[in-house]
Amino acid sequence: MLSHISVRLFICILKINLIVFITLTIFYLYQFIYVAVVLFKKHKERQHTLCPFHRYGVVIAARNESMVIGNLIRSIQNQTYPSKLIDIFVVADNCTDNTAQIARQLGAVVYERFNKEQVGKGYALDFAFRHIAQDYGANYHDAYLIFDADNLLDSHYIDEMNVVFSQGYQIITSYRNSKNFSTNWITAGYSLWFLREAKYLNNARMMLGTNCAISGTGFLLSSKVVQKYGGWKFHLLTEDIEFSIVNAIEGERIGYCGKAILYDEQPTTFRQSWTQRLRWSKGFYQVIWKYGTSLISKLVKDKRHPFSCYDMFMTIAPATLVSLGCLILNIIFLIIAIIQPHYLGDAVAVASKAILFSFVNFYIVLFAMGALTTITEWHQIKASTAKKIFYTFTFPIFIFTYIPISIVALFKNVQWTPIVHTVSKSVEEMK
C-alpha cells in the first residue's frame, strides 16, 4: 500500500506535468489548426498564365564544398526557366580546397573571401551582395535565390518561385526535402522535421494568408529587400530566423512555394548533429534576447497582422526549455523520493511512473506528428517502406535529444562551424 507521502508526491508530480502539457498544448494549438487546414481546406492552384519573367541572381555560400558544388550548379543550369535570365554567384568563403576552381569551370561567377574574424553564412552573403552591386548594379537583378552548396534543385524550381514572386511576394521560401533520408535515424529526424515545416507550417501559413518563415536555405528575396537592409545584415548564429523575425516585426510578408522543391544533405553523425543543433539552439536564445521584446510589442500594437507576430514568437519560444524545466522538477522529486528513508520503495516507484507518464505523453504527440508527415509525404521521401516506418518511431527520440543540447546552449559559448558535406548526388538520382 502506498504511503501518504508517496500519494502526495505522485499527485504533485502529475499536476506539474499536466500543467506543462496543457500549457504547451494551448499555446501551440494553432499548429493543430494548421494541420486541419492543410488536410481539409481546398487549395486553389496557381495560374501560370501571363507570368512575367524576371532576372535572378543565384547566390551560393560555399566553404570547402568541392564534393557537392558541381551538382548544385548543374541543377541550376538545367532549369526549365530561361538560362539567360539566371546568373550564378558563388562565394568561396575561406576555402582551402578547389571549390572556387570547380565553380568557375562550370560557368559561375566566383567571389573569393578570406576573413577569419567574421565567419558564417551571413557574412558571406553580405560579401556577395556588395560585390554584385558593384559589378552589375543594384537593380540589375529583380531578386536573388539563396542556396547552400549541398543543395539540389528540381528542374522547375525557379519557374515555380517566379510564379509566386510575380504575385507580389518580396520574400519566399520553398519545399525542403532531403538527399539522404534513409542513412540513419539522425538524417531521417532532420528530414521529417523539415518536411513537416514545409507541409504543415509554411504551407498552412500561405493558405491562410499569414506570414511564413525561411529556414536556412532555399529562399528568395527581392533586390528591393536587399537594398532596404543594405545587403545582408543578419549575423546571429541563426541568421535565417533573425531575418524572418525582423521582417515579421516590420510587416514584410514572407510567402511559400510548395512546388519549388530542393534537396539538401543532413548530418549523418550525432557529433555533427550535436554541433549544428547546438548552434541553432544558441541562435534561438540570441534571437529571443535581441528581438523578443520588440516582437511582443508588435504583437500587441499591430492591428493588421498580430497573428503573424504571435506565430513567429512561438517559433522562437523556448518550448524545449519549458519541457526541460518540467524534467528537472521531475528529477528533483525523484531524488527526494530516493532519500526518503522510510518510504523508499513506494516513493521511487510513484515518482518514476509519473516521469514515465510525462515522457509517454510527449512521445505520442511527436510520433503522431512524424507519422502524419510520413503518410502525407510518402512519395516525396526517398527511402524503403521499412525505413519510412521505422524512422517514424525514432523521430520522437531525435526531438528528445534537443533537451541536453538546449541545456548546454544556455551556458556554452558557441561559434559558427561548417558541416562537411559528402553526399554527391544528381537531381536524377532523387527521382
VOVOVO-915671 format. One record per residue (C-alpha): x negated, y, z; residue number from 1. Coordinates in Angstrom, 1 decimal. Layout:
<romis>
<u: X, v: Y, w: Z, nr: NUM>
...
</romis>
This chain:
<romis>
<u: 0.0, v: 0.0, w: 0.0, nr: 1>
<u: -1.3, v: 3.4, w: -0.9, nr: 2>
<u: -2.2, v: 5.7, w: 1.9, nr: 3>
<u: -0.6, v: 9.1, w: 2.4, nr: 4>
<u: -3.8, v: 10.8, w: 1.4, nr: 5>
<u: -4.0, v: 8.7, w: -1.7, nr: 6>
<u: -0.5, v: 9.5, w: -2.7, nr: 7>
<u: -1.1, v: 13.3, w: -2.2, nr: 8>
<u: -4.3, v: 13.0, w: -4.2, nr: 9>
<u: -2.6, v: 11.2, w: -7.0, nr: 10>
<u: 0.2, v: 13.8, w: -7.2, nr: 11>
<u: -2.2, v: 16.7, w: -7.1, nr: 12>
<u: -4.3, v: 15.3, w: -10.0, nr: 13>
<u: -1.2, v: 14.6, w: -12.1, nr: 14>
<u: 0.1, v: 18.1, w: -11.5, nr: 15>
<u: -3.1, v: 19.7, w: -12.6, nr: 16>
<u: -3.4, v: 17.5, w: -15.7, nr: 17>
<u: 0.2, v: 18.0, w: -16.6, nr: 18>
<u: 0.0, v: 21.8, w: -16.2, nr: 19>
<u: -3.1, v: 21.9, w: -18.5, nr: 20>
<u: -1.4, v: 19.6, w: -21.0, nr: 21>
<u: 1.8, v: 21.6, w: -21.1, nr: 22>
<u: 0.0, v: 25.0, w: -21.3, nr: 23>
<u: -2.1, v: 23.9, w: -24.2, nr: 24>
<u: 1.0, v: 22.4, w: -25.9, nr: 25>
<u: 2.9, v: 25.7, w: -25.6, nr: 26>
<u: 0.0, v: 27.9, w: -26.8, nr: 27>
<u: -0.7, v: 25.6, w: -29.8, nr: 28>
<u: 3.0, v: 24.7, w: -30.5, nr: 29>
<u: 2.9, v: 26.9, w: -33.6, nr: 30>
<u: 0.4, v: 24.4, w: -35.2, nr: 31>
<u: 3.1, v: 21.7, w: -34.9, nr: 32>
<u: 5.4, v: 24.1, w: -36.7, nr: 33>
<u: 2.7, v: 24.4, w: -39.4, nr: 34>
<u: 2.8, v: 20.6, w: -39.8, nr: 35>
<u: 6.6, v: 20.7, w: -40.2, nr: 36>
<u: 6.3, v: 23.5, w: -42.8, nr: 37>
<u: 3.8, v: 21.6, w: -44.9, nr: 38>
<u: 5.8, v: 18.3, w: -44.7, nr: 39>
<u: 9.3, v: 19.6, w: -45.3, nr: 40>
<u: 9.1, v: 23.1, w: -46.8, nr: 41>
<u: 9.4, v: 23.2, w: -50.6, nr: 42>
<u: 6.2, v: 24.7, w: -52.0, nr: 43>
<u: 6.6, v: 26.8, w: -55.2, nr: 44>
<u: 4.0, v: 26.1, w: -57.8, nr: 45>
<u: 1.9, v: 29.0, w: -59.0, nr: 46>
<u: 2.2, v: 30.0, w: -62.6, nr: 47>
<u: -0.9, v: 30.3, w: -64.7, nr: 48>
<u: 0.6, v: 32.4, w: -67.4, nr: 49>
<u: -0.7, v: 36.0, w: -68.0, nr: 50>
<u: -3.5, v: 35.5, w: -65.6, nr: 51>
<u: -6.4, v: 37.8, w: -66.4, nr: 52>
<u: -10.0, v: 36.6, w: -66.5, nr: 53>
<u: -12.4, v: 38.1, w: -64.0, nr: 54>
<u: -16.1, v: 38.2, w: -63.8, nr: 55>
<u: -17.6, v: 36.2, w: -60.9, nr: 56>
<u: -20.9, v: 36.1, w: -59.2, nr: 57>
<u: -21.6, v: 32.8, w: -57.6, nr: 58>
<u: -23.9, v: 33.2, w: -54.6, nr: 59>
<u: -25.7, v: 30.2, w: -53.1, nr: 60>
<u: -27.8, v: 30.5, w: -49.9, nr: 61>
<u: -30.4, v: 27.7, w: -50.0, nr: 62>
<u: -33.2, v: 26.7, w: -47.7, nr: 63>
<u: -35.3, v: 23.7, w: -48.9, nr: 64>
<u: -32.4, v: 22.2, w: -50.9, nr: 65>
<u: -34.2, v: 20.6, w: -53.8, nr: 66>
<u: -32.4, v: 17.4, w: -53.3, nr: 67>
<u: -28.9, v: 18.9, w: -53.9, nr: 68>
<u: -29.1, v: 22.3, w: -55.5, nr: 69>
<u: -29.2, v: 20.9, w: -59.1, nr: 70>
<u: -25.9, v: 19.1, w: -58.7, nr: 71>
<u: -24.1, v: 22.2, w: -57.5, nr: 72>
<u: -25.4, v: 24.4, w: -60.3, nr: 73>
<u: -24.4, v: 21.8, w: -62.9, nr: 74>
<u: -20.9, v: 21.6, w: -61.4, nr: 75>
<u: -20.6, v: 25.4, w: -61.7, nr: 76>
<u: -21.9, v: 25.2, w: -65.3, nr: 77>
<u: -19.3, v: 22.5, w: -66.1, nr: 78>
<u: -16.3, v: 24.6, w: -65.0, nr: 79>
<u: -13.3, v: 25.0, w: -67.3, nr: 80>
<u: -13.5, v: 28.7, w: -66.6, nr: 81>
<u: -15.3, v: 30.7, w: -69.4, nr: 82>
<u: -19.0, v: 30.4, w: -68.6, nr: 83>
<u: -19.8, v: 33.8, w: -70.0, nr: 84>
<u: -17.9, v: 35.3, w: -67.0, nr: 85>
<u: -19.9, v: 33.3, w: -64.4, nr: 86>
<u: -23.3, v: 34.4, w: -63.1, nr: 87>
<u: -25.1, v: 32.1, w: -60.7, nr: 88>
<u: -27.3, v: 33.6, w: -58.0, nr: 89>
<u: -29.5, v: 31.5, w: -55.6, nr: 90>
<u: -31.2, v: 32.9, w: -52.6, nr: 91>
<u: -34.2, v: 30.7, w: -51.9, nr: 92>
<u: -34.3, v: 31.6, w: -48.2, nr: 93>
<u: -37.7, v: 30.8, w: -46.6, nr: 94>
<u: -38.2, v: 27.8, w: -48.8, nr: 95>
<u: -41.3, v: 25.7, w: -48.7, nr: 96>
<u: -40.2, v: 23.3, w: -51.5, nr: 97>
<u: -39.3, v: 23.8, w: -55.2, nr: 98>
<u: -35.7, v: 24.9, w: -54.7, nr: 99>
<u: -36.4, v: 28.2, w: -56.5, nr: 100>
<u: -38.0, v: 26.4, w: -59.4, nr: 101>
<u: -35.2, v: 23.9, w: -59.9, nr: 102>
<u: -32.6, v: 26.7, w: -59.8, nr: 103>
<u: -34.4, v: 28.8, w: -62.3, nr: 104>
<u: -34.9, v: 25.9, w: -64.7, nr: 105>
<u: -31.1, v: 25.3, w: -64.6, nr: 106>
<u: -30.4, v: 29.0, w: -65.5, nr: 107>
<u: -29.7, v: 30.6, w: -62.1, nr: 108>
<u: -30.9, v: 34.0, w: -61.1, nr: 109>
<u: -33.1, v: 33.3, w: -58.1, nr: 110>
<u: -34.0, v: 35.8, w: -55.3, nr: 111>
<u: -36.7, v: 34.5, w: -53.0, nr: 112>
<u: -36.6, v: 35.7, w: -49.4, nr: 113>
<u: -39.2, v: 35.4, w: -46.7, nr: 114>
<u: -38.2, v: 36.6, w: -43.3, nr: 115>
<u: -39.0, v: 34.6, w: -40.2, nr: 116>
<u: -37.3, v: 37.0, w: -37.9, nr: 117>
<u: -33.9, v: 37.4, w: -39.4, nr: 118>
<u: -32.8, v: 33.8, w: -40.1, nr: 119>
<u: -29.4, v: 32.4, w: -41.0, nr: 120>
<u: -27.0, v: 32.4, w: -43.9, nr: 121>
<u: -25.6, v: 35.8, w: -43.1, nr: 122>
<u: -28.9, v: 37.5, w: -43.7, nr: 123>
<u: -29.4, v: 35.5, w: -46.9, nr: 124>
<u: -26.0, v: 36.7, w: -48.2, nr: 125>
<u: -26.7, v: 40.3, w: -47.4, nr: 126>
<u: -30.1, v: 40.0, w: -49.2, nr: 127>
<u: -28.3, v: 38.6, w: -52.3, nr: 128>
<u: -25.6, v: 41.3, w: -52.4, nr: 129>
<u: -28.2, v: 44.1, w: -52.1, nr: 130>
<u: -30.2, v: 42.7, w: -55.0, nr: 131>
<u: -27.2, v: 42.0, w: -57.2, nr: 132>
<u: -26.0, v: 45.6, w: -56.7, nr: 133>
<u: -29.5, v: 46.9, w: -57.6, nr: 134>
<u: -29.8, v: 44.7, w: -60.7, nr: 135>
<u: -26.3, v: 44.6, w: -62.0, nr: 136>
<u: -24.4, v: 47.5, w: -60.3, nr: 137>
<u: -21.9, v: 47.3, w: -57.5, nr: 138>
<u: -18.9, v: 46.9, w: -59.8, nr: 139>
<u: -20.3, v: 44.5, w: -62.5, nr: 140>
<u: -18.6, v: 41.5, w: -60.8, nr: 141>
<u: -15.0, v: 41.6, w: -59.8, nr: 142>
<u: -15.6, v: 39.1, w: -57.0, nr: 143>
<u: -18.1, v: 36.7, w: -55.5, nr: 144>
<u: -17.8, v: 33.0, w: -54.8, nr: 145>
<u: -19.9, v: 31.8, w: -51.8, nr: 146>
<u: -21.2, v: 28.2, w: -51.5, nr: 147>
<u: -23.7, v: 26.2, w: -49.6, nr: 148>
<u: -26.3, v: 24.3, w: -51.6, nr: 149>
<u: -24.9, v: 20.9, w: -50.8, nr: 150>
<u: -21.5, v: 21.6, w: -52.3, nr: 151>
<u: -20.0, v: 20.2, w: -55.4, nr: 152>
<u: -17.1, v: 21.9, w: -57.3, nr: 153>
<u: -14.2, v: 20.3, w: -59.1, nr: 154>
<u: -14.2, v: 21.3, w: -62.7, nr: 155>
<u: -11.1, v: 23.5, w: -62.3, nr: 156>
<u: -12.3, v: 25.2, w: -59.1, nr: 157>
<u: -12.9, v: 28.7, w: -60.5, nr: 158>
<u: -9.8, v: 28.6, w: -62.7, nr: 159>
<u: -7.7, v: 27.9, w: -59.6, nr: 160>
<u: -9.4, v: 30.5, w: -57.5, nr: 161>
<u: -8.9, v: 33.0, w: -60.3, nr: 162>
<u: -5.1, v: 32.5, w: -60.2, nr: 163>
<u: -4.9, v: 33.4, w: -56.5, nr: 164>
<u: -7.3, v: 36.3, w: -56.9, nr: 165>
<u: -5.1, v: 37.6, w: -59.7, nr: 166>
<u: -2.2, v: 37.7, w: -57.2, nr: 167>
<u: -4.0, v: 40.4, w: -55.3, nr: 168>
<u: -5.8, v: 38.5, w: -52.5, nr: 169>
<u: -9.2, v: 40.0, w: -51.8, nr: 170>
<u: -10.5, v: 37.1, w: -49.7, nr: 171>
<u: -9.6, v: 33.5, w: -50.5, nr: 172>
<u: -10.6, v: 30.1, w: -49.0, nr: 173>
<u: -10.3, v: 26.7, w: -50.7, nr: 174>
<u: -9.8, v: 23.0, w: -50.1, nr: 175>
<u: -12.8, v: 21.4, w: -48.4, nr: 176>
<u: -13.4, v: 17.7, w: -49.0, nr: 177>
<u: -16.4, v: 15.6, w: -48.1, nr: 178>
<u: -19.1, v: 13.8, w: -50.2, nr: 179>
<u: -19.9, v: 11.3, w: -47.5, nr: 180>
<u: -16.7, v: 10.5, w: -45.5, nr: 181>
<u: -17.5, v: 6.8, w: -45.4, nr: 182>
<u: -21.0, v: 6.9, w: -44.0, nr: 183>
<u: -20.1, v: 6.6, w: -40.3, nr: 184>
<u: -17.7, v: 7.9, w: -37.6, nr: 185>
<u: -19.5, v: 11.2, w: -37.4, nr: 186>
<u: -19.1, v: 12.1, w: -41.1, nr: 187>
<u: -15.6, v: 10.9, w: -41.0, nr: 188>
<u: -14.8, v: 13.0, w: -37.9, nr: 189>
<u: -16.1, v: 16.1, w: -39.7, nr: 190>
<u: -14.2, v: 15.2, w: -42.9, nr: 191>
<u: -10.8, v: 14.7, w: -41.2, nr: 192>
<u: -11.2, v: 18.0, w: -39.3, nr: 193>
<u: -11.9, v: 20.0, w: -42.5, nr: 194>
<u: -9.1, v: 18.2, w: -44.4, nr: 195>
<u: -6.7, v: 18.9, w: -41.6, nr: 196>
<u: -7.8, v: 22.5, w: -41.5, nr: 197>
<u: -7.2, v: 22.9, w: -45.3, nr: 198>
<u: -3.9, v: 20.9, w: -45.4, nr: 199>
<u: -2.2, v: 21.8, w: -42.1, nr: 200>
<u: -3.7, v: 25.2, w: -41.1, nr: 201>
<u: -4.6, v: 27.3, w: -44.2, nr: 202>
<u: -2.1, v: 25.7, w: -46.5, nr: 203>
<u: 0.7, v: 26.3, w: -43.9, nr: 204>
<u: -0.5, v: 29.9, w: -43.3, nr: 205>
<u: -0.4, v: 30.5, w: -47.1, nr: 206>
<u: 3.1, v: 29.1, w: -47.4, nr: 207>
<u: 4.3, v: 31.3, w: -44.5, nr: 208>
<u: 2.6, v: 34.4, w: -45.7, nr: 209>
<u: 0.3, v: 34.8, w: -42.8, nr: 210>
<u: -3.5, v: 35.1, w: -42.6, nr: 211>
<u: -5.9, v: 32.2, w: -43.4, nr: 212>
<u: -9.4, v: 31.7, w: -42.2, nr: 213>
<u: -12.6, v: 31.0, w: -44.1, nr: 214>
<u: -14.7, v: 28.1, w: -43.0, nr: 215>
<u: -18.4, v: 28.3, w: -43.7, nr: 216>
<u: -18.4, v: 27.7, w: -47.5, nr: 217>
<u: -16.1, v: 27.7, w: -50.5, nr: 218>
<u: -14.6, v: 31.1, w: -50.3, nr: 219>
<u: -14.1, v: 34.2, w: -52.5, nr: 220>
<u: -14.5, v: 37.8, w: -51.6, nr: 221>
<u: -13.9, v: 40.7, w: -54.0, nr: 222>
<u: -16.6, v: 43.3, w: -54.8, nr: 223>
<u: -14.3, v: 45.8, w: -53.0, nr: 224>
<u: -14.7, v: 43.9, w: -49.8, nr: 225>
<u: -18.5, v: 43.6, w: -50.2, nr: 226>
<u: -18.6, v: 47.4, w: -50.8, nr: 227>
<u: -16.3, v: 48.1, w: -47.8, nr: 228>
<u: -18.7, v: 46.4, w: -45.5, nr: 229>
<u: -21.9, v: 47.5, w: -47.3, nr: 230>
<u: -22.9, v: 43.9, w: -48.1, nr: 231>
<u: -22.6, v: 41.1, w: -45.5, nr: 232>
<u: -23.0, v: 42.5, w: -42.0, nr: 233>
<u: -21.9, v: 39.4, w: -40.0, nr: 234>
<u: -24.7, v: 37.8, w: -38.2, nr: 235>
<u: -23.3, v: 35.9, w: -35.3, nr: 236>
<u: -24.0, v: 32.1, w: -35.2, nr: 237>
<u: -20.6, v: 31.6, w: -36.7, nr: 238>
<u: -20.6, v: 34.4, w: -39.3, nr: 239>
<u: -17.6, v: 32.9, w: -41.1, nr: 240>
<u: -15.3, v: 33.1, w: -38.1, nr: 241>
<u: -16.7, v: 36.5, w: -37.3, nr: 242>
<u: -15.8, v: 37.6, w: -40.8, nr: 243>
<u: -12.3, v: 36.1, w: -40.5, nr: 244>
<u: -11.6, v: 37.8, w: -37.2, nr: 245>
<u: -12.8, v: 41.2, w: -38.3, nr: 246>
<u: -10.5, v: 41.1, w: -41.3, nr: 247>
<u: -7.6, v: 40.0, w: -39.2, nr: 248>
<u: -8.2, v: 43.0, w: -36.9, nr: 249>
<u: -8.4, v: 45.3, w: -39.9, nr: 250>
<u: -5.3, v: 43.9, w: -41.5, nr: 251>
<u: -7.0, v: 42.4, w: -44.6, nr: 252>
<u: -5.1, v: 39.3, w: -45.8, nr: 253>
<u: -7.0, v: 36.1, w: -46.5, nr: 254>
<u: -5.4, v: 33.7, w: -48.9, nr: 255>
<u: -5.8, v: 30.0, w: -49.6, nr: 256>
<u: -6.1, v: 28.0, w: -52.8, nr: 257>
<u: -5.4, v: 24.3, w: -52.2, nr: 258>
<u: -6.0, v: 23.3, w: -55.9, nr: 259>
<u: -9.6, v: 24.6, w: -55.7, nr: 260>
<u: -11.4, v: 21.6, w: -54.4, nr: 261>
<u: -15.0, v: 21.5, w: -53.2, nr: 262>
<u: -17.0, v: 18.7, w: -51.7, nr: 263>
<u: -19.7, v: 19.2, w: -49.1, nr: 264>
<u: -22.1, v: 17.0, w: -47.1, nr: 265>
<u: -21.5, v: 16.2, w: -43.4, nr: 266>
<u: -24.3, v: 15.5, w: -40.9, nr: 267>
<u: -25.0, v: 11.8, w: -40.6, nr: 268>
<u: -26.7, v: 11.5, w: -37.2, nr: 269>
<u: -25.4, v: 12.5, w: -33.8, nr: 270>
<u: -28.6, v: 14.6, w: -33.3, nr: 271>
<u: -27.8, v: 16.6, w: -36.4, nr: 272>
<u: -24.1, v: 16.9, w: -35.4, nr: 273>
<u: -25.1, v: 18.0, w: -31.9, nr: 274>
<u: -27.3, v: 20.8, w: -33.2, nr: 275>
<u: -24.7, v: 22.0, w: -35.7, nr: 276>
<u: -21.8, v: 21.9, w: -33.3, nr: 277>
<u: -23.8, v: 23.5, w: -30.5, nr: 278>
<u: -24.4, v: 26.4, w: -32.8, nr: 279>
<u: -20.7, v: 26.5, w: -33.7, nr: 280>
<u: -19.7, v: 26.4, w: -30.0, nr: 281>
<u: -22.2, v: 29.2, w: -29.1, nr: 282>
<u: -21.0, v: 31.2, w: -32.0, nr: 283>
<u: -17.3, v: 30.9, w: -30.9, nr: 284>
<u: -18.3, v: 32.2, w: -27.5, nr: 285>
<u: -20.2, v: 35.1, w: -29.2, nr: 286>
<u: -17.1, v: 36.0, w: -31.3, nr: 287>
<u: -14.8, v: 35.8, w: -28.2, nr: 288>
<u: -17.1, v: 38.1, w: -26.3, nr: 289>
<u: -17.5, v: 40.6, w: -29.1, nr: 290>
<u: -14.0, v: 40.7, w: -30.6, nr: 291>
<u: -11.7, v: 39.1, w: -28.1, nr: 292>
<u: -10.5, v: 42.4, w: -26.6, nr: 293>
<u: -10.0, v: 44.0, w: -30.0, nr: 294>
<u: -8.1, v: 41.1, w: -31.2, nr: 295>
<u: -5.7, v: 41.1, w: -28.2, nr: 296>
<u: -5.3, v: 44.8, w: -28.6, nr: 297>
<u: -4.5, v: 44.5, w: -32.3, nr: 298>
<u: -2.1, v: 41.6, w: -31.4, nr: 299>
<u: -0.1, v: 43.9, w: -29.1, nr: 300>
<u: -0.2, v: 47.0, w: -31.2, nr: 301>
<u: 0.2, v: 45.6, w: -34.7, nr: 302>
<u: 3.9, v: 45.7, w: -35.6, nr: 303>
<u: 3.4, v: 44.2, w: -39.1, nr: 304>
<u: 1.2, v: 41.1, w: -38.6, nr: 305>
<u: 1.0, v: 40.3, w: -34.9, nr: 306>
<u: 1.2, v: 36.6, w: -35.5, nr: 307>
<u: -2.0, v: 36.6, w: -37.6, nr: 308>
<u: -3.9, v: 38.1, w: -34.7, nr: 309>
<u: -2.4, v: 35.5, w: -32.3, nr: 310>
<u: -3.3, v: 32.7, w: -34.7, nr: 311>
<u: -6.9, v: 33.9, w: -35.0, nr: 312>
<u: -7.2, v: 34.4, w: -31.3, nr: 313>
<u: -6.1, v: 30.8, w: -30.7, nr: 314>
<u: -8.6, v: 29.7, w: -33.4, nr: 315>
<u: -11.4, v: 31.1, w: -31.3, nr: 316>
<u: -9.8, v: 30.5, w: -27.9, nr: 317>
<u: -11.9, v: 28.1, w: -25.8, nr: 318>
<u: -9.3, v: 25.2, w: -25.6, nr: 319>
<u: -12.3, v: 22.9, w: -25.1, nr: 320>
<u: -13.3, v: 24.8, w: -22.0, nr: 321>
<u: -9.8, v: 24.6, w: -20.6, nr: 322>
<u: -9.9, v: 20.8, w: -21.2, nr: 323>
<u: -13.4, v: 20.8, w: -19.7, nr: 324>
<u: -12.1, v: 22.7, w: -16.6, nr: 325>
<u: -9.4, v: 20.1, w: -16.2, nr: 326>
<u: -12.0, v: 17.3, w: -16.5, nr: 327>
<u: -14.3, v: 18.9, w: -13.9, nr: 328>
<u: -11.3, v: 19.2, w: -11.5, nr: 329>
<u: -10.5, v: 15.5, w: -12.1, nr: 330>
<u: -14.1, v: 14.6, w: -11.4, nr: 331>
<u: -14.1, v: 16.7, w: -8.2, nr: 332>
<u: -11.0, v: 14.9, w: -7.0, nr: 333>
<u: -12.7, v: 11.6, w: -7.8, nr: 334>
<u: -15.7, v: 12.5, w: -5.8, nr: 335>
<u: -13.5, v: 13.5, w: -2.9, nr: 336>
<u: -11.8, v: 10.2, w: -3.2, nr: 337>
<u: -15.1, v: 8.3, w: -3.1, nr: 338>
<u: -16.3, v: 10.0, w: 0.0, nr: 339>
<u: -13.1, v: 9.2, w: 1.9, nr: 340>
<u: -14.3, v: 6.6, w: 4.4, nr: 341>
<u: -11.0, v: 5.1, w: 5.4, nr: 342>
<u: -9.1, v: 5.1, w: 2.1, nr: 343>
<u: -11.9, v: 4.4, w: -0.4, nr: 344>
<u: -10.3, v: 1.7, w: -2.4, nr: 345>
<u: -6.9, v: 3.3, w: -2.8, nr: 346>
<u: -8.2, v: 6.9, w: -3.3, nr: 347>
<u: -10.7, v: 5.9, w: -6.0, nr: 348>
<u: -8.1, v: 3.8, w: -7.8, nr: 349>
<u: -5.4, v: 6.5, w: -8.0, nr: 350>
<u: -7.9, v: 9.2, w: -9.0, nr: 351>
<u: -9.3, v: 7.0, w: -11.7, nr: 352>
<u: -5.9, v: 6.2, w: -13.0, nr: 353>
<u: -4.9, v: 9.9, w: -13.1, nr: 354>
<u: -8.1, v: 10.8, w: -15.1, nr: 355>
<u: -7.4, v: 7.9, w: -17.5, nr: 356>
<u: -3.9, v: 9.1, w: -17.9, nr: 357>
<u: -5.1, v: 12.5, w: -18.9, nr: 358>
<u: -7.6, v: 11.1, w: -21.5, nr: 359>
<u: -5.0, v: 8.8, w: -23.0, nr: 360>
<u: -2.6, v: 11.8, w: -23.5, nr: 361>
<u: -5.2, v: 13.8, w: -25.3, nr: 362>
<u: -6.4, v: 10.7, w: -27.3, nr: 363>
<u: -2.8, v: 10.1, w: -28.6, nr: 364>
<u: -2.4, v: 13.7, w: -29.7, nr: 365>
<u: -5.8, v: 13.7, w: -31.5, nr: 366>
<u: -5.1, v: 10.3, w: -33.0, nr: 367>
<u: -1.7, v: 11.4, w: -34.4, nr: 368>
<u: -3.5, v: 14.4, w: -35.9, nr: 369>
<u: -6.1, v: 12.3, w: -37.6, nr: 370>
<u: -3.6, v: 9.7, w: -38.7, nr: 371>
<u: -1.3, v: 12.2, w: -40.3, nr: 372>
<u: -4.2, v: 13.8, w: -42.2, nr: 373>
<u: -5.4, v: 10.4, w: -43.3, nr: 374>
<u: -2.0, v: 9.3, w: -44.6, nr: 375>
<u: -1.2, v: 12.5, w: -46.5, nr: 376>
<u: -4.7, v: 13.0, w: -47.9, nr: 377>
<u: -5.2, v: 9.3, w: -48.6, nr: 378>
<u: -6.1, v: 9.7, w: -52.2, nr: 379>
<u: -8.5, v: 12.6, w: -51.5, nr: 380>
<u: -10.5, v: 10.5, w: -49.1, nr: 381>
<u: -13.3, v: 8.6, w: -50.8, nr: 382>
<u: -13.6, v: 5.5, w: -48.7, nr: 383>
<u: -12.3, v: 2.0, w: -48.5, nr: 384>
<u: -8.9, v: 1.3, w: -46.9, nr: 385>
<u: -10.6, v: -0.4, w: -43.9, nr: 386>
<u: -12.8, v: 2.6, w: -43.2, nr: 387>
<u: -10.0, v: 5.1, w: -43.6, nr: 388>
<u: -8.0, v: 3.2, w: -40.9, nr: 389>
<u: -11.0, v: 2.5, w: -38.6, nr: 390>
<u: -12.2, v: 6.1, w: -38.6, nr: 391>
<u: -8.7, v: 7.4, w: -37.7, nr: 392>
<u: -9.2, v: 5.6, w: -34.4, nr: 393>
<u: -12.7, v: 7.1, w: -33.9, nr: 394>
<u: -11.6, v: 10.7, w: -34.8, nr: 395>
<u: -10.5, v: 11.5, w: -31.2, nr: 396>
<u: -13.8, v: 10.3, w: -29.9, nr: 397>
<u: -15.6, v: 12.7, w: -32.3, nr: 398>
<u: -13.5, v: 15.5, w: -30.9, nr: 399>
<u: -14.2, v: 14.4, w: -27.3, nr: 400>
<u: -17.9, v: 14.8, w: -27.9, nr: 401>
<u: -17.3, v: 18.6, w: -28.1, nr: 402>
<u: -16.9, v: 18.6, w: -24.3, nr: 403>
<u: -20.6, v: 18.1, w: -23.4, nr: 404>
<u: -21.5, v: 20.3, w: -26.4, nr: 405>
<u: -19.3, v: 23.1, w: -25.1, nr: 406>
<u: -20.9, v: 22.8, w: -21.6, nr: 407>
<u: -24.4, v: 23.1, w: -23.0, nr: 408>
<u: -23.5, v: 26.0, w: -25.3, nr: 409>
<u: -22.4, v: 28.1, w: -22.3, nr: 410>
<u: -25.9, v: 28.1, w: -20.9, nr: 411>
<u: -28.3, v: 27.4, w: -23.7, nr: 412>
<u: -29.9, v: 30.0, w: -25.9, nr: 413>
<u: -29.0, v: 28.7, w: -29.4, nr: 414>
<u: -30.8, v: 29.7, w: -32.6, nr: 415>
<u: -29.7, v: 29.0, w: -36.2, nr: 416>
<u: -31.5, v: 26.0, w: -37.7, nr: 417>
<u: -30.9, v: 24.4, w: -41.1, nr: 418>
<u: -29.3, v: 21.0, w: -41.6, nr: 419>
<u: -31.3, v: 18.7, w: -44.0, nr: 420>
<u: -29.1, v: 17.6, w: -47.0, nr: 421>
<u: -29.9, v: 14.4, w: -48.8, nr: 422>
<u: -26.7, v: 13.2, w: -50.4, nr: 423>
<u: -27.3, v: 13.7, w: -54.1, nr: 424>
<u: -24.0, v: 13.1, w: -56.0, nr: 425>
<u: -22.4, v: 14.4, w: -59.1, nr: 426>
<u: -18.8, v: 15.5, w: -59.3, nr: 427>
<u: -18.1, v: 12.4, w: -61.5, nr: 428>
<u: -19.1, v: 10.2, w: -58.6, nr: 429>
<u: -16.5, v: 11.9, w: -56.4, nr: 430>
<u: -13.6, v: 10.9, w: -58.7, nr: 431>
</romis>
